[in-house]
Amino acid sequence: MRWQGQRPAATPATRPTIVIGGLAVGGAGRTPLVEWLARALDAEGWRVAVVAHGYRGQGTGLVRTPDAARGDEAAALRRALPARIPVVAGPSRVAGLAAVPAAEIVLLDGGFQDRDVPATARIALVDATAPRGVLPAGPLREPLDALARADAVWLHRVDEPGARPLPAPWVPAVESRVAVRAVHLPGGEVVGPAWLRGRAVRPLTGIARPASFRATLAGAGAEVLDGYERADHHRFSARELAACAARGGTWVTTTKDRERLPPGWPAAVVEVALAPVAGDVERVLRLCRP
């Protein structure tokens, strides 16, 4: 599979620089995989840093403490990861790499199609539930043949409705699902997943795969009512939020959506984590280590 464009080859990396990307435009679960890998490598004692692209972020410079203005995914990563793991965001991944000189391992959130990035390994994440047509027929930037560029393929959401295995010859190194880790209540209390069991909730989302969030809520035992769903990275207006509040009920949202909501809006934030269920996790971690 040829690279898109005629850009020159990137300068070779001098340390493990791992691209976590994929073929789809969005919503595959890439950022949760970055978080999972960062936590796993940090637990082993490695100095890890994350470089994010800051999709739809405002401004052109590099930021070391990304907030919602610089991209909701980068802001959610900064909030989720320990402070000792640097998270930088900006339009240039190469500049981001230069901003974390002390890191032994750098994880790049996105960039599978970016040849300018000096990657030592590329992990391609595939959503098992997503259509597999190429734009505009489906969400893929490239056909599945582009997985040949990956050093490992990771298949996510394998337990959700509509999930399908990869066609031959592609074999995922790891398969995973979405699991609820905690729920952050509007008053600041943090409770476990059991809070959702038997509770009627209304999802408020601006994400690429709202059906996946609904499936996660249902899998945790919640009764999922009609909510309010908009396109990925949607910024909710005051009028929209007032209309939601007027409907009543218990509203729940995602950690990514939290970054775009006004402080104090009364929605419980459902914190999820990627959970491997099959495959060779150690093989993927070996790709990341020095």
C-alpha positions in Angstrom: 0.0 0.0 0.0 1.5 3.4 -1.0 1.6 6.3 1.3 -0.7 9.2 0.4 1.1 12.2 -1.0 4.8 12.6 -2.0 6.3 13.6 1.3 9.9 12.6 2.1 10.7 9.9 4.6 10.9 11.0 8.2 14.1 11.3 10.2 14.7 8.0 12.0 13.6 8.0 15.6 16.3 7.9 18.4 13.9 6.4 21.0 10.8 4.3 20.9 8.2 6.4 19.2 4.9 4.6 18.8 2.1 5.7 16.6 -1.3 4.6 17.8 -3.7 5.3 14.9 -5.9 3.6 12.4 -7.8 3.8 9.2 -11.0 5.4 10.3 -11.8 9.1 10.5 -12.7 8.9 14.1 -14.4 7.1 17.0 -12.4 3.8 16.9 -11.3 4.1 20.5 -7.7 5.3 19.8 -7.4 7.7 22.7 -8.4 5.0 25.3 -5.8 2.7 23.8 -3.1 5.5 24.2 -4.2 5.8 27.8 -4.1 2.1 28.4 -0.6 1.8 26.9 0.7 4.8 28.9 -0.5 3.4 32.2 0.9 0.0 31.4 4.3 1.3 30.5 4.4 3.8 33.4 3.6 0.9 35.8 6.7 -0.9 34.5 8.8 2.2 35.5 9.4 3.7 32.0 9.3 7.5 31.5 6.4 7.9 29.1 5.1 10.9 27.3 2.1 11.4 25.1 1.9 13.6 22.0 -1.6 14.5 20.8 -2.7 16.3 17.7 -5.3 18.5 19.4 -8.0 17.8 16.8 -10.2 20.9 16.2 -8.3 22.7 18.8 -8.0 26.5 18.6 -4.5 28.1 18.2 -1.4 27.1 16.4 1.2 26.6 19.1 2.2 23.7 21.2 0.6 23.4 24.7 1.9 21.3 27.6 -1.4 21.4 29.6 -4.1 20.9 26.9 -7.6 22.0 27.7 -10.8 21.8 25.7 -9.8 24.8 23.6 -6.9 22.8 22.3 -8.8 19.6 21.7 -11.1 17.5 23.8 -9.2 14.2 23.3 -5.9 15.7 24.5 -7.7 17.4 27.4 -9.3 14.1 28.4 -6.0 12.4 28.3 -4.4 15.0 30.5 -7.1 14.7 33.0 -7.0 10.8 33.0 -3.3 10.2 33.2 -1.0 10.8 36.2 0.7 14.2 36.2 4.1 12.6 35.9 3.2 11.5 32.3 3.6 14.6 30.1 0.8 15.2 27.6 1.5 17.8 24.9 -0.8 18.9 22.0 -0.5 20.9 18.9 -0.8 20.8 15.1 2.7 19.4 14.6 3.5 16.0 16.0 7.2 16.5 15.2 7.2 19.6 17.4 5.5 17.6 20.1 8.2 15.0 20.0 10.9 17.7 20.6 8.9 19.0 23.6 9.4 15.8 25.7 13.2 15.3 25.6 13.3 13.3 28.9 10.8 10.7 27.9 12.1 7.2 27.2 9.0 6.2 25.3 6.7 8.5 23.3 3.2 7.5 22.4 1.5 9.5 19.5 -2.2 9.7 19.6 -3.0 9.5 15.9 -0.8 9.8 12.8 -1.0 6.5 11.1 -1.1 8.3 7.7 1.6 10.8 8.7 4.9 9.8 7.2 6.7 12.9 8.7 6.5 11.2 12.1 9.7 9.3 12.9 7.9 6.2 14.3 9.6 3.0 15.5 6.3 1.1 15.5 2.8 1.7 14.4 -0.2 0.1 16.1 -3.4 0.2 14.1 -6.7 0.2 16.0 -9.8 -1.1 14.3 -13.3 -0.7 15.6 -15.0 -4.1 15.2 -18.4 -2.5 14.9 -17.6 0.1 12.3 -18.4 -0.1 8.6 -15.4 -0.9 6.5 -16.1 1.2 3.4 -13.6 3.9 2.3 -14.8 7.5 2.3 -17.4 8.6 1.3 -19.0 5.2 1.5 -17.7 4.5 5.0 -15.4 6.0 7.7 -12.1 4.6 6.4 -9.4 6.9 5.0 -7.8 3.9 3.4 -8.8 0.4 2.6 -8.0 -2.5 5.0 -4.9 -3.3 2.9 -3.2 -0.4 4.6 -3.0 -2.5 7.7 0.1 -4.0 6.1 1.9 -0.9 7.4 1.1 -1.7 11.0 3.4 -3.6 13.3 0.4 -4.7 15.3 -3.4 -4.6 14.7 -5.7 -4.1 17.7 -9.4 -4.9 17.4 -11.6 -3.0 19.7 -15.3 -3.2 20.8 -15.4 -6.9 20.0 -18.4 -7.6 22.4 -20.8 -4.9 21.1 -23.7 -5.4 18.7 -22.6 -5.6 15.1 -19.0 -6.6 15.9 -17.2 -8.5 13.2 -13.8 -10.2 13.0 -11.2 -8.9 10.6 -11.1 -10.6 7.3 -8.2 -12.8 6.3 -5.2 -12.3 6.3 -5.5 -9.8 9.1 -5.2 -11.3 12.6 -5.4 -8.9 15.6 -2.6 -9.0 18.1 -5.1 -8.1 20.8 -8.9 -7.8 21.1 -10.6 -5.5 23.6 -13.9 -4.1 24.9 -15.1 -1.0 26.7 -15.5 -1.3 30.5 -16.9 1.3 32.9 -14.2 2.3 35.4 -16.0 4.9 37.5 -18.8 7.5 37.4 -18.2 11.1 38.4 -21.4 12.5 39.9 -22.4 16.2 39.4 -21.7 17.0 43.1 -18.1 15.7 42.8 -18.5 12.2 44.3 -16.9 9.4 42.4 -18.7 6.0 42.5 -18.2 2.6 41.0 -19.9 1.1 37.9 -22.7 -0.4 40.1 -24.2 3.1 40.3 -25.5 2.5 36.8 -27.2 -0.8 37.5 -31.0 -0.5 37.2 -30.8 3.3 36.8 -32.6 5.1 33.9 -30.2 7.4 32.2 -30.2 9.8 29.2 -26.9 10.0 27.3 -25.6 13.4 26.2 -22.9 12.9 23.6 -20.9 14.5 20.8 -18.9 11.6 19.7 -18.3 9.5 16.6 -19.8 6.3 18.0 -22.8 7.1 20.2 -24.1 3.6 19.8 -21.0 2.3 21.6 -21.6 4.5 24.6 -25.2 3.3 24.8 -24.0 -0.3 24.6 -21.5 0.4 27.4 -24.3 1.8 29.6 -26.6 -1.1 28.9 -23.8 -3.5 29.5 -23.3 -1.9 33.0 -27.0 -2.6 33.7 -28.5 0.9 33.0 -31.8 1.5 31.4 -30.9 3.7 28.5 -33.6 6.3 27.6 -33.6 8.8 24.7 -30.9 11.3 25.1 -29.3 13.9 22.9 -26.6 12.9 20.4 -24.6 15.1 18.1 -21.6 14.7 15.8 -18.1 14.1 17.0 -16.5 17.1 18.9 -19.8 19.0 18.9 -19.9 22.1 21.2 -23.2 22.2 22.9 -24.9 25.6 23.0 -26.7 27.0 26.0 -30.0 26.6 24.2 -29.3 22.9 23.6 -28.3 22.3 27.2 -31.3 24.2 28.6 -33.6 22.0 26.4 -32.0 18.9 27.7 -32.3 20.0 31.3 -36.0 20.8 30.8 -36.6 17.1 29.8 -35.5 16.0 33.3 -34.1 12.6 34.1 -30.5 11.6 34.9 -28.1 12.7 32.2 -24.8 10.9 31.6 -22.0 11.9 29.4 -18.4 10.8 28.4 -15.1 12.1 29.6 -14.5 13.6 26.2 -17.8 15.4 26.2 -17.1 16.7 29.7 -14.3 18.9 28.3 -16.9 20.7 26.1 -19.6 21.2 28.7 -19.8 24.3 31.0 -18.6 23.6 34.5 -21.4 22.4 36.8 -23.7 21.2 34.1 -25.6 18.4 35.9 -24.5 15.3 34.0 -22.8 12.3 35.5 -19.5 11.6 33.7 -19.0 7.9 32.9 -15.3 7.1 32.9 -14.5 4.1 30.7 -11.4 2.1 30.2 -10.2 -0.2 27.4 -10.1 -3.8 28.6 -8.2 -6.5 26.7 -10.1 -9.8 26.4 -7.9 -11.9 24.1 -4.6 -11.9 22.3 -0.9 -11.2 23.1 -0.7 -7.9 25.1 3.0 -8.6 25.8 3.7 -8.6 22.1 2.3 -5.0 21.8 4.2 -3.8 24.9 7.5 -5.2 23.5 7.0 -2.9 20.5 6.9 0.0 22.8 9.9 -0.7 25.1 13.5 0.5 24.4 
